[in-house]
């Protein structure tokens, strides 16, 4: 179908009011993110946030933890990795989304502020995220969570990181994940898919922007590494069941769809849902796009099913 009128209204508003200058610097791109927080909608009043820190192999990192006000003992947990092309953004930008998921599910939601490229290219952001998962699992009693009911999730670049963390968790058996929740994830460096060809410009996330982000994140000698590019994985033994959401008008649509097919062919249970008329990033567009809330509710329902 054509682009949804609400998604189009969002893009028109951004073009008029939040337009970055041509040849924007990395600092300008990172600062610009703050102007988008308001578009996600309100935070839930039924969850509280705690800010804390943990140590990865190369840094002390911030983590934000959302708990439902009526959280039960031994709650399930979602370890979440935010999007931003591996180069910008932070957990508290996702306060509206993650507080609502915590309130709707009864989960403890923990988001890791991994280090960013290009200053910190692969494997550093991935190592940070994996260290975050291990930190959560090893401190399950402190967080009041059930160590057998931990899942990982993320959107866009964060979906890439969540998929990669799920691959390593399966390979090492460090943590038996209950699920992996991937929202329009960046899975492969194949820019010739139909979705890249049909949505190269004019849909929010441009092809050139995605190519640039991949190039900043993954050094050339690491582009066959499955933890950098999960689409290059060839074995999926013991990989956690996948919940995958994609948007119709998104260069990354086929990344998510193709990964779902790859997982299914390898015997991994997959639930895939495509949102017609939607664009990349719509999870965070609640003030404009009603499907942002529908997607949050659908994700919440799926992860509750995954741990029960």
C-alpha positions in Angstrom: 0.0 0.0 0.0 1.0 3.6 -0.2 2.7 5.4 2.7 0.2 5.8 5.6 -1.0 9.5 5.9 0.2 9.7 9.5 3.7 8.5 8.5 3.7 11.1 5.7 2.6 13.8 8.1 5.5 12.9 10.4 8.0 13.2 7.5 6.6 16.5 6.4 6.8 17.9 9.9 10.4 16.8 10.3 11.3 18.3 6.9 9.8 21.6 8.0 11.0 21.8 11.6 13.8 19.3 12.4 15.9 19.5 9.2 19.6 19.0 9.7 22.0 21.2 7.7 23.6 19.7 4.6 26.9 18.0 5.4 25.9 17.9 9.1 28.8 17.0 11.4 28.6 14.0 13.7 28.2 16.3 16.7 25.2 18.0 15.0 23.7 14.6 14.2 24.1 13.5 17.8 22.7 16.7 19.3 19.8 16.6 16.8 18.5 13.4 18.4 17.3 15.4 21.5 14.7 17.2 19.3 13.0 13.9 18.5 12.3 12.6 22.1 9.0 14.4 22.2 7.7 12.6 19.2 7.6 9.2 21.0 4.7 10.2 23.2 4.3 10.2 27.0 6.1 7.9 29.4 4.0 5.5 31.5 3.1 6.5 35.0 3.0 2.8 36.0 6.8 2.3 35.7 9.8 3.8 37.5 13.3 4.3 36.2 16.6 3.7 37.8 19.9 4.9 36.3 23.0 2.8 37.1 26.3 1.7 35.6 28.2 -1.5 34.8 31.6 -2.3 33.4 32.1 -3.7 29.9 35.5 -4.9 28.7 36.5 -1.4 27.7 34.4 1.2 29.7 32.0 2.0 32.5 28.6 2.3 30.9 25.3 3.8 31.8 22.2 1.5 31.9 18.6 2.6 32.5 16.2 0.2 34.3 12.4 0.5 34.1 10.4 -1.5 36.6 6.6 -1.7 36.8 5.3 -0.1 40.0 3.6 -3.4 40.9 6.5 -5.6 39.7 6.3 -9.1 41.0 9.2 -11.1 42.4 11.2 -13.1 39.8 9.9 -11.0 37.0 10.9 -11.6 33.3 13.5 -9.2 31.8 14.1 -7.5 28.5 17.6 -6.4 27.8 17.2 -3.6 25.2 19.7 -2.1 22.7 18.6 1.2 21.2 18.8 2.2 17.6 20.8 5.1 16.1 22.9 3.6 13.3 25.5 2.5 15.9 26.6 6.2 16.0 24.1 8.1 18.1 21.2 7.9 20.6 20.9 6.7 24.2 18.6 4.7 26.5 16.6 7.6 27.9 15.5 8.6 24.4 13.4 5.4 24.6 11.8 6.2 27.9 8.3 6.4 26.5 8.6 3.1 24.6 10.4 1.1 27.3 8.4 2.4 30.3 5.2 1.4 28.4 6.5 -2.0 27.6 7.5 -2.5 31.3 4.1 -1.4 32.5 2.2 -3.5 29.9 4.2 -6.7 30.5 5.3 -6.7 34.1 8.9 -7.1 32.8 12.0 -5.4 34.2 13.4 -3.6 31.1 17.1 -2.8 31.1 18.7 -0.7 28.4 22.4 -0.5 27.8 24.2 2.7 26.5 26.8 1.0 24.4 29.8 2.9 23.0 29.3 4.4 19.5 31.1 4.3 16.2 33.1 5.7 14.6 35.2 6.4 17.7 34.3 2.8 18.9 33.6 0.6 15.8 32.8 -3.1 15.9 33.4 -5.1 18.0 33.2 -2.6 20.9 29.4 -1.8 20.7 28.7 -5.5 20.4 31.0 -6.4 23.2 29.3 -3.8 25.4 25.9 -5.2 24.6 27.0 -8.8 25.3 28.6 -7.7 28.6 25.3 -6.0 29.5 23.4 -9.2 29.0 25.9 -11.1 31.2 25.7 -8.4 33.8 22.0 -8.7 34.0 22.0 -12.5 34.1 24.7 -12.5 36.9 22.8 -10.0 38.9 19.3 -11.5 38.5 18.7 -11.6 42.2 19.6 -7.9 42.6 17.3 -6.9 39.8 14.5 -9.2 41.0 14.3 -11.1 37.8 14.0 -14.8 36.8 17.3 -15.7 35.1 15.4 -18.3 33.0 13.1 -15.6 31.5 15.6 -13.1 30.0 15.2 -11.9 26.4 17.0 -9.4 24.3 15.6 -6.8 21.9 16.4 -3.7 19.9 15.4 -1.6 17.0 17.3 -0.8 13.8 21.0 -0.9 14.8 19.9 -2.1 18.2 18.1 -4.9 16.4 21.4 -5.8 14.7 23.0 -5.9 18.2 20.2 -8.0 19.7 20.4 -10.5 16.9 24.2 -10.7 17.3 24.0 -11.1 21.1 21.5 -13.9 20.6 23.9 -15.7 18.2 26.7 -15.5 20.7 24.5 -16.5 23.7 23.5 -19.6 21.7 27.1 -20.4 20.8 28.6 -19.9 24.3 25.6 -21.1 26.4 26.4 -18.3 28.7 22.7 -17.3 28.9 19.7 -19.3 27.6 17.6 -16.6 26.1 13.8 -16.8 26.1 13.5 -14.7 23.0 15.1 -12.2 20.7 12.8 -9.2 19.8 14.0 -7.5 16.6 12.3 -4.3 15.3 13.2 -3.4 11.7 16.7 -4.7 12.3 19.8 -4.0 10.2 20.9 -7.5 9.5 23.0 -7.6 6.3 25.1 -5.3 4.1 23.2 -6.2 1.0 22.1 -2.9 -0.6 20.5 -4.5 -3.6 17.4 -5.9 -2.0 14.0 -4.8 -3.3 13.4 -2.7 -0.2 16.7 -0.8 -0.6 15.9 -0.2 -4.3 12.3 0.9 -3.7 13.0 3.1 -0.6 16.4 4.6 -1.4 15.2 8.2 -0.6 12.1 9.9 0.7 11.1 7.5 3.4 13.0 8.9 6.4 16.0 6.5 6.4 17.8 6.8 3.1 20.0 4.1 1.5 23.0 6.4 1.6 22.6 7.0 5.3 22.4 3.3 6.0 25.5 2.6 3.9 27.3 5.3 5.7 26.3 3.9 9.1 27.4 0.4 8.2 30.8 1.7 7.0 31.4 3.6 10.2 30.5 0.6 12.4 32.1 -2.4 10.6 35.7 -2.4 9.5 36.3 -4.0 6.2 38.1 -7.0 7.6 35.1 -7.8 9.9 32.3 -7.8 7.3 32.1 -11.6 7.3 31.8 -11.7 11.1 28.4 -12.9 12.1 28.4 -10.8 15.2 28.9 -7.7 13.1 26.6 -8.8 10.2 24.2 -11.4 11.5 22.9 -12.1 8.0 26.3 -13.8 7.4 25.6 -16.5 10.0 25.4 -20.0 8.7 24.5 -22.0 11.8 21.7 -21.3 14.3 21.9 -24.1 16.9 20.0 -23.2 20.1 19.3 -19.7 18.9 16.4 -18.1 20.8 13.0 -17.8 19.2 12.6 -14.6 17.2 9.9 -11.9 17.3 10.5 -9.6 14.3 8.6 -6.5 13.3 9.2 -4.7 10.0 7.8 -1.6 8.2 6.6 -1.7 4.6 8.3 1.5 3.4 11.8 0.9 4.9 15.1 0.1 3.3 15.6 -2.5 6.1 12.3 -4.3 5.4 13.9 -7.1 3.6 16.7 -7.4 6.1 14.1 -8.4 8.7 12.1 -10.6 6.3 15.1 -12.4 5.0 16.5 -13.0 8.5 13.1 -14.5 9.5 13.3 -16.8 6.6 16.9 -17.8 7.4 16.0 -18.6 11.0 12.9 -20.5 10.1 14.8 -22.7 7.6 17.2 -23.5 10.4 14.4 -24.6 12.7 14.3 -21.4 14.9 10.7 -20.4 15.8 9.9 -17.0 14.3 6.9 -14.6 14.5 7.1 -12.0 11.8 4.8 -9.0 11.4 4.9 -6.3 8.7 3.2 -3.0 9.3 1.7 -1.8 6.0 2.2 1.9 5.1 4.8 2.4 7.9 8.3 3.8 7.7 11.6 3.1 9.6 11.6 4.3 13.2 7.8 4.5 13.6 8.0 2.8 17.0 9.2 6.2 18.2 6.6 8.3 16.4 3.7 8.0 18.8 2.6 11.7 18.7 2.0 11.3 14.9 1.5 7.6 14.2 -1.1 5.4 16.0 0.7 2.3 14.8 3.5 3.2 17.2 1.3 2.2 20.1 -0.1 -0.8 18.3 3.5 -2.0 17.7 4.4 -1.6 21.3 1.3 -3.5 22.4 2.0 -6.3 19.9 5.7 -6.6 21.1 4.5 -6.6 24.7 2.0 -9.4 24.0 4.6 -11.5 22.1 7.3 -11.3 24.8 4.8 -12.2 27.5 3.9 -15.3 25.4 7.6 -16.1 24.9 8.2 -16.5 28.7 5.0 -18.3 29.5 
